[in-house]
Amino acid sequence: MKILVAEDQVVAAIHLRRNLEIMGHDVTVAPDGEAAWLRIQDGDFPLLISDWMMPNLDGPDLCRRIREARLDRYTYIILLTSLDRQEDRVKGLRAGADDFLTKPPDPAELAVRLEIAERILAVHDQLARQNALLAELASTDALTGVKNRRRFAEDLELLYTQADRQGFPLSLILLDIDHFKMYNDSFGHPAGDLVLSEVGAILRSNIRGQDVVARYGGEEFTVLLPMTNESGAMEVADRLRRAISGRDWPHRAVTASFGVATSGIGISNTQTLVEQADRALYIAKRAGRDQAVHFFRHDRSLTLEPLNS
């Protein structure tokens, strides 16, 4: 296990490090609390053994800083102290310490305390994995396996903010399966569900790892393309279009229409980006479907009439 030791006394630090390494642990020593705090932020240390009294930042304040930071992984903290008053231990617990050892620690007792720490850290890791799984399930469309609309909205806001701040383009593809209602009416909803599931799989398998695919609603899907300009987004949209239309579907051919928009001049928020992609999608459907249209490559002044799916 990787252990960080915060100890300002050189001899005590060497002695503790030697004992921990004999037990098979990977040990890093920080000379004071501030140095330990920097190490905690930069490295992955599930366990911290810290002296109580140190210059710059003492043990309890280091505990408090770690707990207030709400780091991604739980850090188990053992305080080393010669203080044995109850009020001192209460102070340490309130600061966020998990356990205490009398300084200098007895090797046998140290080994037992580390076994306890490993068991508790294993429970924290298991809970973290379960919470991550629950979060993933809550953000995924059950039928298609892509992200759901709520997660799409969150990712869109995040990626748009990053693109706007850093000055790189963000493209959005909005696609609609052509005549999907007729497909459902002709072949039944189970067949329609299979189409939706297969389209989701096609989209996922034809994008980059940093791109985001989501089900927007019904037979509509979205694809977010970070750091992708107008021409790059159109290449992706056409590749996806051909992948869908080129598949050997069981009942009849399935195609989709694509509307594309890219952040830049005239777009000041995510709503405008979505509206432009949606308008481009309707232009594609009106022009004959099974094609991709970028908002800035076509006449946006067209009067659009309602279309059936």
KOLPA-442897 format. One record per residue: y, z, x of N, C-alpha, C in turn; residue in one letter. Coordinates in steps of 0.02 Angstrom, whole numbers. Layout:
<recs>
REC     n_Y     n_Z     n_X    ca_Y    ca_Z    ca_X     c_Y     c_Z     c_X  residuo
REC       Y       Z       X       Y       Z       X       Y       Z       X        a
...
</recs>
This chain:
<recs>
REC     n_Y     n_Z     n_X    ca_Y    ca_Z    ca_X     c_Y     c_Z     c_X  residuo
REC     -59       0      42       0       0       0      62       0      44        m
REC     113     -37      22     176     -38      59     217      24      41        k
REC     235      62      92     272     124      82     335     123     122        i
REC     390     142      91     454     150     125     467     224     137        l
REC     481     242     199     497     311     217     571     316     233        v
REC     607     359     199     677     372     213     682     440     248        a
REC     696     439     312     696     501     352     744     492     411        e
REC     794     537     415     844     532     468     822     566     532        d
REC     772     609     530     748     643     590     693     601     622        q
REC     706     578     683     662     529     716     591     556     725        v
REC     585     618     749     519     645     762     479     652     697        v
REC     511     676     644     478     683     580     457     615     552        a
REC     500     565     561     485     498     537     425     468     573        a
REC     422     477     640     366     451     679     300     484     659        i
REC     303     550     650     243     588     632     217     566     563        h
REC     262     559     514     242     539     447     216     467     447        l
REC     249     424     484     227     355     487     157     349     517        r
REC     144     387     569      78     385     601      24     407     553        r
REC      36     461     516     -14     485     468     -27     434     413        n
REC      26     403     389      19     354     335     -19     292     359        l
REC      -6     270     420     -40     212     447    -114     226     461        e
REC    -129     287     481    -200     307     490    -237     301     423        i
REC    -201     316     368    -231     310     301    -236     238     277        m
REC    -209     191     316    -215     120     300    -156      90     264        g
REC     -99     123     263     -41      98     227       6      59     273        h
REC      44      14     243      95     -26     278     161      11     270        d
REC     189      36     326     245      82     323     307      52     354        v
REC     363      59     319     429      42     345     473     104     343        t
REC     511     116     397     552     176     401     625     157     398        v
REC     663     191     355     735     184     351     768     248     376        a
REC     820     244     417     849     304     449     892     347     403        p
REC     910     323     344     949     364     297     943     334     227        d
REC     976     367     180     970     345     111    1000     277      97        g
REC    1058     262     128    1089     196     117    1045     140     144        e
REC    1016     150     202     972      99     230     910      91     186        a
REC     885     146     160     827     142     115     844     104      51        a
REC     904     114      25     925      79     -36     928       4     -25        w
REC     953     -17      34     954     -88      50     884    -116      55        l
REC     838     -78      85     768    -100      91     735    -106      23        r
REC     750     -59     -21     721     -61     -89     742    -124    -125        i
REC     805    -143    -117     831    -203    -151     802    -267    -122        q
REC     790    -268     -57     768    -329     -23     692    -337     -21        d
REC     655    -281     -23     583    -285     -15     545    -258     -74        g
REC     480    -267     -72     435    -245    -126     400    -181    -102        d
REC     428    -124    -119     400     -60     -99     383     -20    -162        f
REC     320     -19    -181     302      19    -241     309      94    -232        p
REC     311     119    -170     314     191    -159     366     208    -106        l
REC     406     258    -122     458     283     -76     445     357     -62        l
REC     442     375       2     440     445      22     507     459      56        i
REC     546     503      27     614     514      51     627     588      66        s
REC     660     599     122     684     666     138     738     684      87        d
REC     743     749      74     794     772      27     863     769      59        w
REC     871     798     118     936     803     151     943     748     203        m
REC     989     701     189    1002     646     236    1076     630     235        m
REC    1103     602     289    1173     581     289    1183     519     246        p
REC    1245     508     226    1266     449     187    1242     451     115        n
REC    1177     458     105    1149     461      37    1087     504      39        l
REC    1089     562       4    1032     607       9     976     584     -39        d
REC     920     620     -37     861     601     -76     873     598    -151        g
REC     901     650    -182     913     647    -254     959     591    -275        p
REC    1012     579    -236    1058     524    -253    1025     456    -244        d
REC     981     450    -195     943     389    -186     897     377    -247        l
REC     864     430    -270     822     426    -330     863     402    -390        c
REC     920     433    -398     963     417    -455     985     344    -453        r
REC    1003     320    -394    1025     251    -387     969     202    -404        r
REC     909     217    -383     851     174    -397     837     172    -472        i
REC     838     229    -504     823     231    -576     878     196    -616        r
REC     940     205    -597     994     173    -634     994      98    -625        e
REC     965      73    -569     964       1    -556     914     -35    -601        a
REC     865       1    -629     814     -30    -673     783     -92    -640        r
REC     753     -81    -582     723    -134    -544     664    -165    -581        l
REC     644    -226    -561     591    -261    -596     525    -224    -593        d
REC     512    -191    -536     449    -155    -528     463     -80    -520        r
REC     420     -39    -548     430      33    -543     419      57    -472        y
REC     463     100    -449     457     131    -382     438     204    -391        t
REC     381     222    -364     358     292    -367     391     328    -309        y
REC     423     386    -323     463     421    -273     436     491    -261        i
REC     423     505    -199     403     572    -177     459     599    -133        i
REC     485     658    -151     537     690    -110     506     741     -63        l
REC     527     737       0     508     787      50     562     840      53        l
REC     544     903      47     594     955      47     566    1021      71        t
REC     610    1059     102     593    1128     120     619    1177      67        s
REC     653    1149      17     680    1189     -37     624    1203     -87        l
REC     614    1266    -104     560    1281    -150     584    1318    -212        d
REC     649    1318    -223     675    1349    -283     663    1304    -343        r
REC     651    1335    -400     637    1296    -461     696    1251    -479        q
REC     757    1277    -471     815    1237    -490     823    1175    -446        e
REC     799    1180    -383     802    1121    -340     753    1068    -363        d
REC     693    1089    -381     644    1040    -405     665    1009    -471        r
REC     695    1049    -514     721    1022    -577     775     970    -563        v
REC     818     984    -514     869     936    -495     838     870    -472        k
REC     785     875    -431     751     815    -407     719     776    -462        g
REC     687     811    -509     655     776    -566     706     741    -609        l
REC     763     774    -621     815     743    -661     845     682    -626        r
REC     844     683    -560     869     625    -522     820     566    -525        a
REC     757     580    -542     709     525    -548     648     530    -503        g
REC     641     586    -467     582     593    -423     519     602    -465        a
REC     463     577    -439     399     584    -472     358     643    -446        d
REC     369     659    -382     328     711    -352     366     741    -293        d
REC     340     797    -267     370     832    -210     317     849    -159        f
REC     337     851     -96     295     875     -42     336     920       3        l
REC     306     975      24     340    1020      70     342     988     139        t
REC     399     993     171     409     964     237     393    1014     292        k
REC     353     995     343     318     931     351     255     930     307        p
REC     237     872     280     181     869     233     114     877     267        p
REC      70     914     236       1     921     260     -36     855     248        d
REC     -70     827     297    -103     762     289    -152     760     230        p
REC    -190     812     220    -239     813     165    -203     811      97        a
REC    -150     852      91    -112     852      29     -77     785      19        e
REC     -51     757      73     -17     693      70     -65     639      43        l
REC    -126     639      68    -176     589      46    -190     595     -29        a
REC    -196     657     -53    -210     668    -124    -150     645    -166        v
REC     -89     661    -144     -30     640    -182     -24     564    -184        r
REC     -44     530    -131     -41     458    -130     -94     427    -177        l
REC    -151     460    -183    -202     436    -230    -176     441    -301        e
REC    -141     496    -316    -111     504    -383     -58     450    -394        i
REC     -17     437    -343      35     386    -349       5     317    -362        a
REC     -50     300    -328     -82     235    -337    -109     227    -408        e
REC    -137     281    -436    -162     277    -505    -105     266    -554        r
REC     -50     302    -544       7     294    -590      39     226    -583        i
REC      44     200    -521      72     134    -511      28      80    -542        l
REC     -37      90    -540     -83      42    -572     -71      39    -647        a
REC     -58      97    -678     -42      98    -749      23      61    -763        v
REC      74      72    -721     137      37    -729     128     -38    -723        h
REC      88     -60    -674      76    -132    -666      41    -161    -727        d
REC      -7    -125    -754     -43    -149    -813       4    -155    -872        q
REC      47    -105    -881      96    -107    -936     145    -165    -927        l
REC     165    -177    -865     212    -231    -851     180    -299    -869        a
REC     116    -307    -851      81    -369    -868      74    -378    -943        r
REC      59    -324    -978      52    -328   -1051     119    -343   -1083        q
REC     173    -313   -1059     239    -327   -1086     260    -399   -1073        n
REC     243    -425   -1014     259    -495    -999     221    -542   -1045        a
REC     158    -525   -1059     118    -566   -1104     146    -564   -1174        l
REC     166    -505   -1198     195    -500   -1264     261    -539   -1269        l
REC     301    -535   -1216     364    -572   -1216     351    -647   -1218        a
REC     300    -670   -1181     283    -741   -1181     259    -763   -1250        e
REC     217    -722   -1282     192    -739   -1348     249    -742   -1399        l
REC     297    -697   -1391     354    -694   -1438     400    -754   -1430        a
REC     397    -788   -1373     442    -844   -1361     407    -911   -1366        s
REC     343    -912   -1386     304    -973   -1387     286    -994   -1458        t
REC     290   -1058   -1471     269   -1085   -1536     193   -1085   -1538        d
REC     164   -1053   -1588      92   -1042   -1590      53   -1107   -1595        a
REC      79   -1156   -1631      42   -1218   -1643      41   -1263   -1582        l
REC      99   -1272   -1550     106   -1322   -1497     102   -1294   -1426        t
REC     112   -1229   -1419     109   -1200   -1352     173   -1207   -1312        g
REC     225   -1239   -1341     289   -1244   -1306     333   -1186   -1329        v
REC     392   -1181   -1300     437   -1127   -1319     460   -1136   -1391        k
REC     478   -1080   -1423     503   -1085   -1491     579   -1093   -1492        n
REC     607   -1100   -1551     679   -1116   -1556     722   -1058   -1530        r
REC     700    -997   -1542     740    -940   -1517     743    -941   -1441        r
REC     687    -953   -1409     686    -955   -1336     726   -1015   -1310        r
REC     721   -1071   -1346     761   -1130   -1327     836   -1112   -1327        f
REC     859   -1078   -1379     930   -1060   -1383     950   -1015   -1324        a
REC     907    -969   -1306     922    -924   -1249     924    -964   -1184        e
REC     875   -1007   -1173     872   -1046   -1111     930   -1095   -1107        d
REC     948   -1124   -1164    1004   -1171   -1165    1069   -1137   -1143        l
REC    1082   -1078   -1170    1143   -1042   -1151    1142   -1025   -1077        e
REC    1085   -1002   -1052    1080    -983    -981    1089   -1044    -936        l
REC    1053   -1098    -950    1056   -1157    -907    1124   -1191    -912        l
REC    1154   -1190    -970    1220   -1220    -977    1272   -1181    -936        y
REC    1268   -1115    -940    1314   -1073    -902    1306   -1085    -827        t
REC    1244   -1089    -803    1232   -1102    -732    1258   -1171    -712        q
REC    1245   -1221    -753    1267   -1289    -738    1343   -1292    -735        a
REC    1375   -1261    -783    1448   -1261    -786    1479   -1225    -727        d
REC    1449   -1169    -707    1476   -1130    -651    1465   -1165    -585        r
REC    1407   -1196    -575    1390   -1226    -512    1407   -1300    -507        q
REC    1427   -1330    -563    1450   -1399    -561    1396   -1452    -559        g
REC    1335   -1436    -582    1284   -1487    -585    1269   -1504    -658        f
REC    1241   -1564    -671    1231   -1586    -740    1171   -1551    -773        p
REC    1175   -1545    -838    1119   -1522    -879    1110   -1573    -935        l
REC    1050   -1599    -941    1036   -1647    -995     990   -1617   -1047        s
REC    1000   -1640   -1109     961   -1616   -1166     931   -1676   -1202        l
REC     866   -1674   -1213     831   -1724   -1253     811   -1693   -1319        i
REC     827   -1727   -1373     805   -1707   -1440     763   -1764   -1467        l
REC     700   -1750   -1483     655   -1803   -1507     624   -1785   -1574        l
REC     610   -1837   -1612     584   -1830   -1679     525   -1878   -1688        d
REC     468   -1852   -1711     410   -1895   -1722     425   -1941   -1782        i
REC     417   -2005   -1772     436   -2054   -1823     389   -2051   -1884        d
REC     420   -2052   -1943     383   -2055   -2007     329   -2001   -2011        h
REC     346   -1941   -1989     295   -1888   -1986     275   -1866   -2056        f
REC     322   -1865   -2103     304   -1844   -2171     253   -1893   -2202        k
REC     262   -1957   -2189     213   -2006   -2214     145   -1995   -2182        m
REC     145   -1976   -2118      82   -1962   -2083      46   -1903   -2117        y
REC      84   -1850   -2129      55   -1791   -2163      29   -1808   -2232        n
REC      68   -1846   -2269      48   -1865   -2337     -14   -1908   -2337        d
REC     -21   -1951   -2287     -77   -1998   -2285    -141   -1967   -2259        s
REC    -135   -1924   -2209    -195   -1899   -2175    -205   -1824   -2180        f
REC    -158   -1789   -2210    -165   -1717   -2220    -132   -1676   -2165        g
REC    -117   -1614   -2183     -81   -1571   -2136    -122   -1553   -2074        h
REC    -187   -1544   -2077    -225   -1532   -2015    -216   -1589   -1964        p
REC    -216   -1651   -1989    -205   -1708   -1945    -134   -1707   -1917        a
REC     -86   -1688   -1959     -17   -1682   -1936      -9   -1628   -1884        g
REC     -43   -1571   -1895     -41   -1517   -1845     -69   -1540   -1778        d
REC    -122   -1580   -1780    -151   -1606   -1718    -101   -1650   -1681        l
REC     -63   -1690   -1718     -12   -1732   -1687      41   -1688   -1653        v
REC      64   -1637   -1689     114   -1592   -1660      88   -1559   -1596        l
REC      26   -1536   -1599      -3   -1503   -1541     -10   -1551   -1482        s
REC     -31   -1612   -1496     -40   -1661   -1443      27   -1683   -1413        e
REC      78   -1691   -1455     144   -1708   -1430     170   -1653   -1385        v
REC     160   -1590   -1405     181   -1534   -1362     146   -1538   -1294        g
REC      81   -1553   -1294      44   -1558   -1231      69   -1616   -1189        a
REC      84   -1672   -1220     111   -1730   -1184     177   -1713   -1151        i
REC     220   -1680   -1187     286   -1661   -1159     278   -1614   -1100        l
REC     235   -1564   -1107     226   -1515   -1054     198   -1547    -990        r
REC     155   -1595    -998     122   -1625    -940     163   -1679    -906        s
REC     221   -1696    -934     261   -1751    -906     331   -1728    -885        n
REC     339   -1663    -872     403   -1638    -849     394   -1596    -787        i
REC     451   -1576    -757     449   -1534    -697     441   -1461    -717        r
REC     426   -1420    -667     416   -1349    -680     479   -1314    -705        g
REC     538   -1337    -683     600   -1304    -704     626   -1328    -771        q
REC     596   -1380    -799     618   -1405    -864     590   -1361    -920        d
REC     621   -1364    -978     601   -1322   -1035     586   -1366   -1095        v
REC     527   -1359   -1123     508   -1394   -1184     504   -1343   -1241        v
REC     532   -1361   -1298     530   -1315   -1355     521   -1355   -1419        a
REC     492   -1321   -1468     489   -1350   -1535     552   -1330   -1572        r
REC     591   -1379   -1593     655   -1366   -1623     649   -1350   -1697        y
REC     596   -1377   -1728     584   -1365   -1799     547   -1424   -1829        g
REC     497   -1410   -1870     459   -1464   -1901     429   -1510   -1849        g
REC     448   -1574   -1852     422   -1624   -1805     471   -1638   -1749        e
REC     522   -1596   -1740     572   -1606   -1687     557   -1561   -1627        e
REC     566   -1591   -1567     558   -1555   -1505     621   -1564   -1462        f
REC     630   -1519   -1415     685   -1525   -1368     658   -1519   -1297        t
REC     693   -1551   -1251     678   -1544   -1180     743   -1532   -1143        v
REC     747   -1477   -1105     805   -1462   -1064     790   -1483    -993        l
REC     837   -1520    -963     827   -1548    -896     884   -1524    -850        l
REC     874   -1468    -815     926   -1445    -768     935   -1494    -710        p
REC     997   -1498    -685    1013   -1539    -628     990   -1611    -637        m
REC     999   -1637    -698     979   -1705    -714    1037   -1742    -746        t
REC    1057   -1798    -716    1114   -1836    -742    1092   -1884    -797        n
REC    1138   -1924    -820    1125   -1969    -877    1067   -2017    -863        e
REC    1069   -2051    -805    1016   -2099    -791     948   -2065    -781        s
REC     948   -2007    -749     885   -1971    -740     856   -1948    -806        g
REC     899   -1925    -851     876   -1902    -916     847   -1959    -957        a
REC     878   -2018    -952     852   -2076    -988     784   -2097    -961        m
REC     775   -2091    -895     709   -2107    -866     656   -2060    -894        e
REC     673   -1996    -897     625   -1948    -924     610   -1962    -997        v
REC     663   -1974   -1036     654   -1987   -1108     609   -2048   -1119        a
REC     620   -2101   -1081     580   -2161   -1090     508   -2149   -1068        d
REC     499   -2110   -1015     430   -2094    -994     394   -2055   -1047        r
REC     427   -2007   -1078     397   -1968   -1132     383   -2012   -1193        l
REC     429   -2056   -1208     420   -2101   -1265     358   -2145   -1255        r
REC     351   -2173   -1195     293   -2216   -1182     228   -2176   -1181        r
REC     231   -2113   -1157     170   -2072   -1156     146   -2057   -1227        a
REC     193   -2047   -1274     174   -2033   -1343     147   -2097   -1377        i
REC     184   -2151   -1371     164   -2213   -1405     101   -2243   -1374        s
REC      89   -2229   -1311      31   -2258   -1277     -33   -2220   -1285        g
REC     -30   -2162   -1318     -90   -2123   -1328    -134   -2155   -1383        r
REC    -198   -2147   -1377    -245   -2173   -1427    -251   -2122   -1484        d
REC    -209   -2129   -1536    -209   -2081   -1591    -265   -2097   -1640        w
REC    -292   -2047   -1675    -352   -2057   -1715    -342   -2098   -1779        p
REC    -285   -2094   -1812    -277   -2127   -1877    -233   -2189   -1873        h
REC    -175   -2181   -1843    -131   -2238   -1833     -85   -2222   -1775        r
REC     -49   -2272   -1753      -4   -2262   -1697      49   -2209   -1714        a
REC      67   -2168   -1664     119   -2118   -1671     174   -2132   -1620        v
REC     235   -2134   -1643     292   -2145   -1598     344   -2091   -1610        t
REC     394   -2089   -1567     448   -2040   -1574     514   -2072   -1553        a
REC     567   -2048   -1582     635   -2070   -1565     669   -2015   -1525        s
REC     711   -2035   -1477     740   -1988   -1430     816   -1995   -1428        f
REC     849   -1938   -1434     921   -1935   -1424     936   -1893   -1362        g
REC     980   -1918   -1319     993   -1886   -1255    1068   -1873   -1247        v
REC    1085   -1815   -1220    1155   -1799   -1204    1156   -1763   -1137        a
REC    1212   -1770   -1102    1219   -1739   -1036    1286   -1702   -1033        t
REC    1285   -1643   -1005    1347   -1603    -999    1397   -1640    -955        s
REC    1460   -1627    -968    1513   -1659    -929    1576   -1664    -970        g
REC    1612   -1719    -961    1676   -1729    -995    1666   -1730   -1071        i
REC    1706   -1693   -1106    1702   -1692   -1178    1654   -1641   -1206        g
REC    1617   -1605   -1163    1570   -1553   -1185    1593   -1486   -1158        i
REC    1613   -1442   -1202    1639   -1377   -1180    1593   -1320   -1199        s
REC    1538   -1334   -1235    1493   -1281   -1255    1425   -1311   -1272        n
REC    1376   -1269   -1283    1308   -1292   -1298    1304   -1325   -1366        t
REC    1345   -1303   -1413    1343   -1333   -1480    1360   -1407   -1477        q
REC    1410   -1424   -1437    1430   -1495   -1431    1374   -1535   -1398        t
REC    1341   -1506   -1349    1286   -1541   -1316    1230   -1557   -1365        l
REC    1213   -1508   -1407    1161   -1518   -1457    1183   -1570   -1509        v
REC    1246   -1566   -1530    1271   -1613   -1580    1270   -1685   -1553        e
REC    1286   -1694   -1490    1284   -1761   -1461    1213   -1787   -1455        q
REC    1166   -1745   -1435    1096   -1766   -1432    1071   -1783   -1503        a
REC    1090   -1744   -1551    1069   -1756   -1620    1098   -1822   -1646        d
REC    1160   -1836   -1629    1191   -1899   -1651    1157   -1959   -1617        r
REC    1142   -1951   -1553    1106   -2005   -1517    1037   -2016   -1547        a
REC    1004   -1962   -1569     939   -1969   -1601     943   -2010   -1665        l
REC     993   -1998   -1705    1001   -2036   -1767    1018   -2109   -1754        y
REC    1054   -2122   -1699    1067   -2191   -1680    1002   -2226   -1662        i
REC     959   -2190   -1625     894   -2219   -1606     851   -2233   -1667        a
REC     852   -2188   -1715     811   -2198   -1775     839   -2256   -1818        k
REC     905   -2260   -1822     935   -2314   -1862     923   -2382   -1829        r
REC     919   -2382   -1762     911   -2445   -1726     839   -2469   -1726        a
REC     793   -2432   -1757     724   -2457   -1762     671   -2407   -1740        g
REC     690   -2348   -1716     644   -2296   -1695     605   -2317   -1632        r
REC     564   -2270   -1608     524   -2281   -1547     568   -2304   -1489        d
REC     624   -2271   -1480     668   -2287   -1424     710   -2226   -1406        q
REC     740   -2230   -1347     782   -2176   -1322     854   -2199   -1318        a
REC     899   -2158   -1341     971   -2174   -1341    1009   -2117   -1310        v
REC    1054   -2134   -1264    1099   -2083   -1235    1166   -2087   -1272        h
REC    1194   -2030   -1286    1255   -2027   -1326    1311   -2069   -1295        f
REC    1318   -2068   -1229    1373   -2103   -1197    1358   -2176   -1181        f
REC    1301   -2201   -1201    1284   -2271   -1188    1288   -2314   -1251        r
REC    1306   -2284   -1306    1308   -2321   -1369    1372   -2306   -1407        h
REC    1385   -2346   -1457    1445   -2339   -1498    1439   -2276   -1541        d
REC    1477   -2225   -1524    1473   -2162   -1561    1512   -2164   -1627        r
REC    1547   -2219   -1639    1587   -2222   -1700    1547   -2249   -1760        s
REC    1482   -2264   -1749    1441   -2288   -1803    1440   -2239   -1862        l
REC    1444   -2265   -1922    1436   -2224   -1981    1360   -2217   -1994        t
REC    1336   -2156   -1989    1264   -2145   -1993    1244   -2126   -2064        l
REC    1195   -2160   -2090    1170   -2146   -2156    1107   -2103   -2150        e
REC    1092   -2061   -2199    1031   -2020   -2196     969   -2063   -2189        p
REC     921   -2039   -2151     859   -2075   -2140     801   -2030   -2159        l
REC     747   -2060   -2184     687   -2022   -2196     651   -2012   -2129        n
REC     613   -1957   -2124     578   -1944   -2061     524   -1996   -2050        s
</recs>
